[in-house]
Amino acid sequence: MVEMEIRRLINDTKSNKNLRDSFKNIRQNPDPMKAFCDICLKNGYEIYLGDLFAYGQDMNDSKLRATNGGGSFEIDGWTDEFENILDEICG
């Protein structure tokens, strides 16, 4: 569910400059993930803080499961999924 909402949000920000601009300074917010979710909810995207955390965890967990035999260490180059979302929205 949250992945579909994130994809919908990213897609909508490509054609809606006002929506995209609402995320422009999110990284400077003292609690950027909460601010992100507040903006999402205000604009009709059901992306809640707990779901956003779980989404990031699930993405990392799936990377470990994809490692032959299961990875037990951090792989260089992994990124934070929240940062990836912001990069897609804000550029």
C-alpha angles and dihedrals in degrees: 000000000000091000090056091049091049091050090048091049093049091048093048094049089059090067101026112070093182091055092045091049091053087069095045099105098026094118091063092056114106089234105027097173093054091045089049092053092045090055091046094051092045089055097046102264113130098221111139126188095247091048091050092052091046091049091055091046092048091051091053093043091053090052090055092047089051090059111098105259093003122289119253098183137057114268116227113249098031113142137204110265091218089057090048090054092049091048090054092048101039102025 
